[in-house]
Amino acid sequence: MTYQLNYAAGRPQMYDKISRQQKGIRIVKALENHLGSLQKLKILDVGASTGIIDNELAKYFGKVVGVDIDKQAIKFASWKFKRINLRFEVGDAMKLKYKNKSFDVIICTHVYEHVPDTNKLFTEIYRVLKPEGIVYLAAVNALWPWEPHYDLPFLSWLPKSLGNLYVRLTGKAKHYYETPRSYGQLRKMIYGAGFKIYDYTVKIINDPVKYGYPSSWELLRPVGFLAKYLSPTFFWILEK
């Protein structure tokens, strides 16, 4: 499995200011609920891409560092967003160049399925996080029937060889790059890295407006308990 070196170039949504800002606000609301004041905290966004989310986060945090292996996306972010407490760097999520225990908070949203070795990703995140530090994790669920990266049904349910054939036959890509995990698989991996998990998925469904989501999400409350396992995205806060 190789790197996706120019991911944002093929994803116009990565440059969508409004939707990306909204994601940043949702991250802030969840972290404020968990931590309280964020003003003195230093954070690292692993998978910063075009920097729109980090520019929003920099309004609330003491210092924000955004890192991504996508050179063109980081070039755009560095050119577009200028704040004294914000910087962007090209870097490998599986080999972070930062010292041990460098950050209070780490953001990892929709990244884990893209890296060649997810275990290394979480090991590195754990290493550069301070003791009792926090990770905000938004993670795609392999059991959700509609695969979001290729807009195809049941793709993530298939063995990789059949997934590769599926995306080729539908003209979506040459191969199925991403490797999503189920609730159980991801949970085991994160516990193995040494983290404690606080599950915010059901919390968000039970009170969506509080966390920056549409009030229509309240309609899911009767089946909210299932979201813990079947939601298209898991929203977790991890503690070292």
MOSULBEL-V372468 format. One record per residue. N is the residue number from 1. RES is the residue in three letters. NEAR is the number of other ideal C-beta (glycine too) atoms within 8 Angstrom. Layout:
# MOSULBEL-V372468
[[N & RES & NEAR] [N & RES & NEAR]]
This chain:
# MOSULBEL-V372468
[[1 & MET & 5] [2 & THR & 4] [3 & TYR & 6] [4 & GLN & 9] [5 & LEU & 7] [6 & ASN & 9] [7 & TYR & 12] [8 & ALA & 13] [9 & ALA & 7] [10 & GLY & 5] [11 & ARG & 7] [12 & PRO & 5] [13 & GLN & 6] [14 & MET & 11] [15 & TYR & 10] [16 & ASP & 9] [17 & LYS & 7] [18 & ILE & 6] [19 & SER & 8] [20 & ARG & 14] [21 & GLN & 11] [22 & GLN & 9] [23 & LYS & 10] [24 & GLY & 14] [25 & ILE & 10] [26 & ARG & 11] [27 & ILE & 13] [28 & VAL & 12] [29 & LYS & 11] [30 & ALA & 14] [31 & LEU & 13] [32 & GLU & 11] [33 & ASN & 8] [34 & HIS & 8] [35 & LEU & 10] [36 & GLY & 4] [37 & SER & 6] [38 & LEU & 13] [39 & GLN & 7] [40 & LYS & 5] [41 & LEU & 11] [42 & LYS & 12] [43 & ILE & 14] [44 & LEU & 15] [45 & ASP & 14] [46 & VAL & 13] [47 & GLY & 13] [48 & ALA & 15] [49 & SER & 13] [50 & THR & 12] [51 & GLY & 16] [52 & ILE & 15] [53 & ILE & 16] [54 & ASP & 16] [55 & ASN & 14] [56 & GLU & 13] [57 & LEU & 15] [58 & ALA & 12] [59 & LYS & 5] [60 & TYR & 9] [61 & PHE & 13] [62 & GLY & 8] [63 & LYS & 9] [64 & VAL & 14] [65 & VAL & 12] [66 & GLY & 15] [67 & VAL & 15] [68 & ASP & 12] [69 & ILE & 10] [70 & ASP & 13] [71 & LYS & 9] [72 & GLN & 9] [73 & ALA & 16] [74 & ILE & 16] [75 & LYS & 8] [76 & PHE & 12] [77 & ALA & 17] [78 & SER & 10] [79 & TRP & 5] [80 & LYS & 8] [81 & PHE & 12] [82 & LYS & 3] [83 & ARG & 8] [84 & ILE & 3] [85 & ASN & 8] [86 & LEU & 13] [87 & ARG & 7] [88 & PHE & 14] [89 & GLU & 9] [90 & VAL & 8] [91 & GLY & 10] [92 & ASP & 6] [93 & ALA & 13] [94 & MET & 10] [95 & LYS & 8] [96 & LEU & 14] [97 & LYS & 5] [98 & TYR & 7] [99 & LYS & 5] [100 & ASN & 5] [101 & LYS & 8] [102 & SER & 10] [103 & PHE & 13] [104 & ASP & 8] [105 & VAL & 16] [106 & ILE & 15] [107 & ILE & 14] [108 & CYS & 13] [109 & THR & 11] [110 & HIS & 10] [111 & VAL & 11] [112 & TYR & 13] [113 & GLU & 12] [114 & HIS & 10] [115 & VAL & 12] [116 & PRO & 6] [117 & ASP & 8] [118 & THR & 11] [119 & ASN & 9] [120 & LYS & 10] [121 & LEU & 15] [122 & PHE & 14] [123 & THR & 9] [124 & GLU & 12] [125 & ILE & 14] [126 & TYR & 11] [127 & ARG & 8] [128 & VAL & 14] [129 & LEU & 13] [130 & LYS & 9] [131 & PRO & 5] [132 & GLU & 6] [133 & GLY & 13] [134 & ILE & 15] [135 & VAL & 15] [136 & TYR & 13] [137 & LEU & 13] [138 & ALA & 9] [139 & ALA & 12] [140 & VAL & 12] [141 & ASN & 14] [142 & ALA & 10] [143 & LEU & 10] [144 & TRP & 12] [145 & PRO & 6] [146 & TRP & 8] [147 & GLU & 12] [148 & PRO & 8] [149 & HIS & 6] [150 & TYR & 11] [151 & ASP & 7] [152 & LEU & 11] [153 & PRO & 6] [154 & PHE & 8] [155 & LEU & 12] [156 & SER & 11] [157 & TRP & 7] [158 & LEU & 9] [159 & PRO & 5] [160 & LYS & 8] [161 & SER & 6] [162 & LEU & 8] [163 & GLY & 12] [164 & ASN & 10] [165 & LEU & 8] [166 & TYR & 12] [167 & VAL & 15] [168 & ARG & 11] [169 & LEU & 6] [170 & THR & 8] [171 & GLY & 4] [172 & LYS & 8] [173 & ALA & 8] [174 & LYS & 4] [175 & HIS & 7] [176 & TYR & 11] [177 & TYR & 8] [178 & GLU & 9] [179 & THR & 7] [180 & PRO & 10] [181 & ARG & 12] [182 & SER & 10] [183 & TYR & 11] [184 & GLY & 6] [185 & GLN & 9] [186 & LEU & 12] [187 & ARG & 9] [188 & LYS & 8] [189 & MET & 12] [190 & ILE & 13] [191 & TYR & 9] [192 & GLY & 8] [193 & ALA & 11] [194 & GLY & 6] [195 & PHE & 12] [196 & LYS & 5] [197 & ILE & 10] [198 & TYR & 9] [199 & ASP & 10] [200 & TYR & 11] [201 & THR & 13] [202 & VAL & 11] [203 & LYS & 9] [204 & ILE & 13] [205 & ILE & 12] [206 & ASN & 8] [207 & ASP & 7] [208 & PRO & 13] [209 & VAL & 8] [210 & LYS & 7] [211 & TYR & 13] [212 & GLY & 8] [213 & TYR & 8] [214 & PRO & 6] [215 & SER & 6] [216 & SER & 6] [217 & TRP & 10] [218 & GLU & 8] [219 & LEU & 5] [220 & LEU & 9] [221 & ARG & 8] [222 & PRO & 4] [223 & VAL & 7] [224 & GLY & 10] [225 & PHE & 6] [226 & LEU & 7] [227 & ALA & 12] [228 & LYS & 10] [229 & TYR & 8] [230 & LEU & 9] [231 & SER & 11] [232 & PRO & 7] [233 & THR & 10] [234 & PHE & 13] [235 & PHE & 11] [236 & TRP & 12] [237 & ILE & 13] [238 & LEU & 12] [239 & GLU & 10] [240 & LYS & 12]]
